[in-house]
Amino acid sequence: MKRSVWLKADAGDWESKKRRITAGLEAGVDWVLVNDVDVNAVRELGNIKIAAFT
């Protein structure tokens, strides 16, 4: 069974979310959970799967 590591980054201002997501990318996180308004900004940070609250 393959497990996935998720990072929840839906709270706080963009700069704090950006730091959390960047650290997650460096650590090898598989998915990021964000608000729908942040999806495009997260895509600019790197190649990662994104799930969003709508």
Buried (B, 14 or more C-beta within 10 A) or exposed (E): EEEEEEBEBBEEEEEEBBEBBEEBBEEEBEBBEBBEEBBEEBEEBEEBEBEBEE
